[in-house]
Amino acid sequence: MKRLIPALAAAIILSGCALKKKEGFQIVDHSNDPDLVCERVPVPGKVYPGKICMTAAQWERHNRAGQTATSDVQRGALRTPAPGQGT
């Protein structure tokens, strides 16, 4: 239980970081550029979704990072002892 709460907090924090502008990501309208793939994503606190454009390689790296973070949190939760077992 002691590790479950920090693991859940980390998952919530990481999910909020997905929309922050990072190196190589563009949050502007470049839909006429054939190399960029644009996607509408929900923005916390906004009614309308935002538009994020990245190359296919950047989307792949972005998706892989999200899957890695999720699996790390899930694996960490599985390592916690059952209630009443251990410390």
DSSP file (Angstrom, degrees, kcal/mol; ACC not computed):
  #  RESIDUE AA STRUCTURE BP1 BP2  ACC     N-H-->O    O-->H-N    N-H-->O    O-->H-N    TCO  KAPPA ALPHA  PHI   PSI    X-CA   Y-CA   Z-CA
    1    1 A M     >        0   0    0      0, 0.0     4,-1.4     0, 0.0    81,-0.0   0.000 360.0 360.0 360.0 -33.0    0.0    0.0    0.0
    2    2 A K  T  4  +     0   0    0      1,-0.2    78,-0.0     2,-0.2    85,-0.0   0.831 360.0  38.1 -66.2 -30.3    2.9    2.3    0.7
    3    3 A R  T  > S+     0   0    0      2,-0.1     4,-1.8     1,-0.1    -1,-0.2   0.705 105.4  67.7 -92.3 -21.4    4.2    1.9   -2.8
    4    4 A L  H  > S+     0   0    0      2,-0.2     4,-2.6     1,-0.2     5,-0.2   0.920  97.7  51.1 -66.6 -44.1    0.8    1.9   -4.5
    5    5 A I  H  X S+     0   0    0     -4,-1.4     4,-2.5     1,-0.2    -1,-0.2   0.932 112.0  45.5 -63.6 -46.7   -0.1    5.5   -3.8
    6    6 A P  H  > S+     0   0    0      0, 0.0     4,-2.5     0, 0.0    -1,-0.2   0.882 112.8  53.0 -62.8 -34.3    3.2    6.9   -5.1
    7    7 A A  H  X S+     0   0    0     -4,-1.8     4,-2.0     2,-0.2    -2,-0.2   0.924 111.4  44.8 -65.7 -43.1    2.9    4.7   -8.2
    8    8 A L  H  X S+     0   0    0     -4,-2.6     4,-2.2     2,-0.2    -1,-0.2   0.896 112.4  52.0 -66.5 -39.4   -0.6    6.0   -8.9
    9    9 A A  H  X S+     0   0    0     -4,-2.5     4,-2.5    -5,-0.2    -2,-0.2   0.908 108.9  50.9 -62.5 -40.9    0.5    9.6   -8.3
   10   10 A A  H  X S+     0   0    0     -4,-2.5     4,-2.8     1,-0.2    -1,-0.2   0.898 108.7  51.7 -63.2 -40.1    3.4    9.0  -10.8
   11   11 A A  H  X S+     0   0    0     -4,-2.0     4,-1.9     2,-0.2    -1,-0.2   0.906 111.4  46.8 -63.7 -41.2    0.9    7.7  -13.4
   12   12 A I  H  X S+     0   0    0     -4,-2.2     4,-1.4     2,-0.2    -2,-0.2   0.911 113.6  48.2 -67.2 -41.8   -1.3   10.7  -13.0
   13   13 A I  H  X S+     0   0    0     -4,-2.5     4,-1.2     1,-0.2     3,-0.3   0.922 111.6  49.9 -64.5 -44.0    1.6   13.2  -13.1
   14   14 A L  H  X S+     0   0    0     -4,-2.8     4,-0.5     1,-0.2     3,-0.2   0.861 106.3  55.4 -65.2 -35.2    3.0   11.5  -16.2
   15   15 A S  H >< S+     0   0    0     -4,-1.9     3,-0.6     1,-0.2    -1,-0.2   0.849 107.1  50.7 -67.6 -30.9   -0.3   11.6  -18.0
   16   16 A G  H >< S+     0   0    0     -4,-1.4     3,-0.8    -3,-0.3    -1,-0.2   0.753 103.1  60.3 -74.3 -24.2   -0.5   15.3  -17.5
   17   17 A C  H >< S+     0   0    0     -4,-1.2     3,-1.2    -3,-0.2    -1,-0.2   0.600  80.7  86.6 -78.3 -10.6    3.0   15.8  -18.9
   18   18 A A  T << S+     0   0    0     -3,-0.6    -1,-0.2    -4,-0.5    -2,-0.1   0.773  90.4  46.0 -63.1 -25.5    2.0   14.3  -22.3
   19   19 A L  T <  S+     0   0    0     -3,-0.8    -1,-0.3    -4,-0.2    -2,-0.1   0.480  83.6 112.6 -98.7  -2.3    0.8   17.7  -23.6
   20   20 A K  S <  S-     0   0    0     -3,-1.2     2,-0.4    -4,-0.1    -3,-0.0  -0.424  80.7-101.0 -69.7 145.9    3.7   19.8  -22.5
   21   21 A K        -     0   0    0     -2,-0.1     2,-0.3     6,-0.0    -1,-0.1  -0.530  49.1-176.0 -70.4 124.0    5.8   21.2  -25.3
   22   22 A K    >   -     0   0    0     -2,-0.4     3,-2.3     1,-0.1     2,-0.1  -0.752  38.2 -72.4-118.7 165.3    8.9   19.1  -25.6
   23   23 A E  T 3  S+     0   0    0     -2,-0.3     3,-0.1     1,-0.3    -1,-0.1  -0.354 121.2  15.5 -58.8 128.0   12.0   19.4  -27.9
   24   24 A G  T 3  S+     0   0    0      1,-0.3     2,-0.3    -2,-0.1    -1,-0.3   0.290 101.0 111.6  91.6  -9.8   11.1   18.5  -31.4
   25   25 A F    <   -     0   0    0     -3,-2.3     2,-0.5    29,-0.1    -1,-0.3  -0.765  51.1-157.0 -98.7 143.7    7.3   18.7  -30.9
   26   26 A Q  B     -A   53   0A   0     27,-1.2    27,-2.0    -2,-0.3     2,-0.3  -0.978  13.0-170.2-122.9 127.9    5.3   21.5  -32.5
   27   27 A I        +     0   0    0     -2,-0.5     2,-0.3    25,-0.2    25,-0.1  -0.452  59.4  92.9-111.4  57.1    1.9   22.7  -31.2
   28   28 A V  S    S-     0   0    0     -2,-0.3     2,-0.9    25,-0.1    25,-0.2  -0.882  87.9 -83.2-138.6 169.5    1.0   24.8  -34.2
   29   29 A D        +     0   0    0     -2,-0.3     3,-0.1     1,-0.1    -2,-0.1  -0.677  58.0 144.6 -84.2 106.3   -0.9   24.3  -37.4
   30   30 A H    >   +     0   0    0     -2,-0.9     3,-2.1    -4,-0.1     6,-0.3  -0.159  19.4 134.8-125.9  36.1    1.3   22.7  -40.0
   31   31 A S  T 3   +     0   0    0      1,-0.3     7,-0.1     6,-0.1    -1,-0.1   0.668  67.3  61.5 -65.5 -15.2   -1.3   20.5  -41.6
   32   32 A N  T 3  S+     0   0    0     -3,-0.1    -1,-0.3     3,-0.0    -2,-0.0   0.534  81.3  95.6 -87.6  -5.0   -0.1   21.4  -45.1
   33   33 A D    X   -     0   0    0     -3,-2.1     3,-1.2     1,-0.1    -3,-0.1  -0.769  67.4-152.2 -85.1 118.5    3.3   19.9  -44.4
   34   34 A P  T 3  S+     0   0    0      0, 0.0    -1,-0.1     0, 0.0    -3,-0.0   0.708  90.3  59.2 -67.5 -19.3    3.3   16.4  -45.9
   35   35 A D  T 3  S+     0   0    0     20,-0.1    21,-0.5     2,-0.0     2,-0.3   0.666  93.4  79.8 -82.8 -15.5    5.9   15.1  -43.4
   36   36 A L  E <   -B   55   0A   0     -3,-1.2     2,-0.6    -6,-0.3    19,-0.2  -0.725  63.5-153.7 -99.2 142.8    3.9   15.9  -40.3
   37   37 A V  E     -B   54   0A   0     17,-3.6    17,-2.0    -2,-0.3     2,-0.3  -0.965  17.4-156.1-111.0 119.1    1.0   13.9  -38.9
   38   38 A C  E     -B   53   0A   0     -2,-0.6     2,-0.4    15,-0.2    15,-0.2  -0.747  12.6-178.6-100.7 144.5   -1.4   16.1  -36.9
   39   39 A E  E     -B   52   0A   0     13,-2.5    13,-2.8    -2,-0.3     2,-0.5  -1.000  25.8-128.1-141.7 139.7   -3.7   14.8  -34.2
   40   40 A R  E     -B   51   0A   0     -2,-0.4    11,-0.2    11,-0.2    -2,-0.0  -0.771  33.3-177.8 -88.2 130.4   -6.3   16.4  -32.0
   41   41 A V  E     -B   50   0A   0      9,-2.7     9,-2.8    -2,-0.5     2,-0.1  -0.944  31.1-101.8-128.7 148.2   -5.8   15.7  -28.3
   42   42 A P        -     0   0    0      0, 0.0     5,-0.1     0, 0.0     6,-0.1  -0.454  30.5-153.9 -69.1 140.5   -7.7   16.7  -25.2
   43   43 A V    >   -     0   0    0      5,-0.2     3,-2.2     3,-0.2     0, 0.0  -0.971  23.8-114.8-115.7 121.2   -6.3   19.6  -23.3
   44   44 A P  T 3  S+     0   0    0      0, 0.0     3,-0.1     0, 0.0   -28,-0.0  -0.298 100.2  15.2 -57.1 131.8   -7.1   19.7  -19.6
   45   45 A G  T 3  S+     0   0    0      1,-0.3     2,-0.3     2,-0.1     0, 0.0   0.401 105.8 103.9  86.7  -2.3   -9.3   22.7  -18.7
   46   46 A K    <   -     0   0    0     -3,-2.2    -1,-0.3     1,-0.1    -3,-0.2  -0.850  61.7-148.1-113.1 149.6  -10.2   23.4  -22.4
   47   47 A V  S    S+     0   0    0     -2,-0.3    -1,-0.1    -3,-0.1    -2,-0.1   0.897  86.0  51.8 -78.5 -42.9  -13.5   22.8  -24.1
   48   48 A Y  S    S-     0   0    0      1,-0.1    -5,-0.2    -6,-0.1    -7,-0.0  -0.717  92.3-110.0 -98.5 145.8  -11.9   22.2  -27.5
   49   49 A P        -     0   0    0      0, 0.0     2,-0.2     0, 0.0    -1,-0.1  -0.315  30.0-121.5 -70.1 155.6   -9.1   19.7  -28.2
   50   50 A G  E     - B   0  41A   0     -9,-2.8    -9,-2.7    -4,-0.1     2,-0.5  -0.473  19.3-124.7 -88.5 167.1   -5.6   21.0  -29.1
   51   51 A K  E     - B   0  40A   0    -11,-0.2     2,-0.5    -2,-0.2   -11,-0.2  -0.967  23.8-173.6-119.1 123.9   -3.8   20.0  -32.3
   52   52 A I  E     - B   0  39A   0    -13,-2.8   -13,-2.5    -2,-0.5     2,-0.5  -0.970   3.9-165.2-119.6 130.5   -0.3   18.5  -32.1
   53   53 A C  E     +AB  26  38A   0    -27,-2.0   -27,-1.2    -2,-0.5     2,-0.3  -0.960  19.6 151.6-117.8 129.2    1.7   17.8  -35.2
   54   54 A M  E     - B   0  37A   0    -17,-2.0   -17,-3.6    -2,-0.5   -29,-0.1  -0.947  45.6 -96.3-144.6 163.6    4.8   15.5  -35.3
   55   55 A T  E  >  - B   0  36A   0     -2,-0.3     4,-2.4   -19,-0.2     5,-0.2  -0.334  43.6-103.6 -73.8 166.8    6.6   13.4  -37.8
   56   56 A A  H  > S+     0   0    0    -21,-0.5     4,-2.3     1,-0.2     5,-0.1   0.881 123.5  52.1 -60.5 -38.4    5.8    9.7  -37.9
   57   57 A A  H  > S+     0   0    0      2,-0.2     4,-2.3     1,-0.2    -1,-0.2   0.888 109.2  49.4 -65.8 -39.0    9.1    8.9  -36.1
   58   58 A Q  H  > S+     0   0    0      2,-0.2     4,-2.5     1,-0.2    -2,-0.2   0.894 110.4  50.3 -67.6 -39.5    8.3   11.4  -33.3
   59   59 A W  H  X S+     0   0    0     -4,-2.4     4,-2.9     2,-0.2     5,-0.2   0.920 110.3  50.6 -62.9 -42.6    4.8    9.9  -32.9
   60   60 A E  H  X S+     0   0    0     -4,-2.3     4,-2.4     1,-0.2    -2,-0.2   0.927 112.4  46.0 -60.4 -45.1    6.3    6.5  -32.6
   61   61 A R  H  X S+     0   0    0     -4,-2.3     4,-2.1     2,-0.2    -1,-0.2   0.894 113.3  50.6 -64.5 -40.3    8.8    7.7  -30.0
   62   62 A H  H  X S+     0   0    0     -4,-2.5     4,-1.8     2,-0.2    -2,-0.2   0.922 112.8  45.1 -63.3 -46.2    6.0    9.5  -28.1
   63   63 A N  H  X S+     0   0    0     -4,-2.9     4,-2.3     2,-0.2    -2,-0.2   0.898 112.3  51.5 -66.4 -41.5    3.8    6.4  -28.1
   64   64 A R  H  X S+     0   0    0     -4,-2.4     4,-2.4    -5,-0.2    -1,-0.2   0.891 108.3  52.1 -63.1 -40.0    6.6    4.1  -27.0
   65   65 A A  H  X S+     0   0    0     -4,-2.1     4,-2.3     1,-0.2    -1,-0.2   0.891 110.0  49.2 -64.5 -39.1    7.5    6.4  -24.1
   66   66 A G  H  X S+     0   0    0     -4,-1.8     4,-2.2     2,-0.2    -2,-0.2   0.902 111.7  48.0 -66.0 -41.7    3.9    6.3  -22.9
   67   67 A Q  H  X S+     0   0    0     -4,-2.3     4,-2.5     2,-0.2    -2,-0.2   0.893 112.0  50.2 -66.0 -39.5    3.8    2.5  -23.1
   68   68 A T  H  X S+     0   0    0     -4,-2.4     4,-2.2     2,-0.2    -2,-0.2   0.924 111.1  48.1 -64.6 -44.8    7.1    2.2  -21.2
   69   69 A A  H  X S+     0   0    0     -4,-2.3     4,-2.0     2,-0.2    -2,-0.2   0.909 113.0  48.6 -62.8 -42.3    5.9    4.6  -18.5
   70   70 A T  H  X S+     0   0    0     -4,-2.2     4,-2.4     1,-0.2    -2,-0.2   0.930 112.2  47.2 -64.7 -45.7    2.6    2.7  -18.1
   71   71 A S  H  X S+     0   0    0     -4,-2.5     4,-2.6     1,-0.2    -1,-0.2   0.863 110.0  54.1 -66.8 -34.2    4.2   -0.7  -17.9
   72   72 A D  H  X S+     0   0    0     -4,-2.2     4,-2.0     2,-0.2    -1,-0.2   0.920 110.8  45.7 -63.2 -43.2    6.8    0.5  -15.4
   73   73 A V  H  X S+     0   0    0     -4,-2.0     4,-1.9     2,-0.2    -2,-0.2   0.911 114.0  48.7 -66.0 -42.2    4.0    1.8  -13.1
   74   74 A Q  H  X S+     0   0    0     -4,-2.4     4,-1.6     1,-0.2    -2,-0.2   0.909 111.2  49.3 -66.4 -41.5    2.1   -1.4  -13.5
   75   75 A R  H  X S+     0   0    0     -4,-2.6     4,-0.9     1,-0.2    -1,-0.2   0.889 109.7  52.7 -63.7 -37.9    5.1   -3.6  -12.8
   76   76 A G  H  < S+     0   0    0     -4,-2.0     3,-0.5     1,-0.2     4,-0.3   0.875 107.0  52.1 -64.2 -37.4    5.8   -1.5   -9.7
   77   77 A A  H >< S+     0   0    0     -4,-1.9     3,-1.0     1,-0.2    -1,-0.2   0.827 104.8  56.4 -68.6 -31.1    2.3   -2.0   -8.5
   78   78 A L  H 3< S+     0   0    0     -4,-1.6    -1,-0.2     1,-0.2    -2,-0.2   0.736  98.8  61.8 -72.6 -20.9    2.6   -5.8   -8.9
   79   79 A R  T 3< S+     0   0    0     -4,-0.9    -1,-0.2    -3,-0.5    -2,-0.2   0.567  80.5 103.4 -81.2  -8.2    5.7   -5.8   -6.6
   80   80 A T  S <  S-     0   0    0     -3,-1.0     2,-0.0    -4,-0.3    -3,-0.0  -0.499  79.6-110.3 -74.9 143.5    3.7   -4.5   -3.6
   81   81 A P        -     0   0    0      0, 0.0     3,-0.1     0, 0.0    -1,-0.1  -0.339  36.0 -98.2 -71.2 155.5    2.9   -7.2   -1.0
   82   82 A A    >   -     0   0    0      1,-0.2     3,-2.5     2,-0.1     2,-0.0  -0.308  56.2 -77.2 -66.1 155.3   -0.7   -8.3   -0.5
   83   83 A P  T 3  S+     0   0    0      0, 0.0    -1,-0.2     0, 0.0     3,-0.1  -0.331 122.2  15.1 -57.2 131.3   -2.7   -6.7    2.3
   84   84 A G  T 3  S+     0   0    0      1,-0.2     2,-0.6     2,-0.1    -2,-0.1   0.410 104.4 107.8  83.8  -1.3   -1.6   -8.2    5.6
   85   85 A Q  S <  S-     0   0    0     -3,-2.5    -1,-0.2    -4,-0.0     0, 0.0  -0.939  84.1 -34.5-111.2 117.9    1.5   -9.8    4.0
   86   86 A G              0   0    0     -2,-0.6    -2,-0.1     1,-0.2     0, 0.0  -0.192 360.0 360.0  72.7-163.9    4.9   -8.3    4.9
   87   87 A T              0   0    0     -3,-0.0    -1,-0.2   -85,-0.0   -85,-0.1   0.424 360.0 360.0 -95.7 360.0    5.6   -4.6    5.6
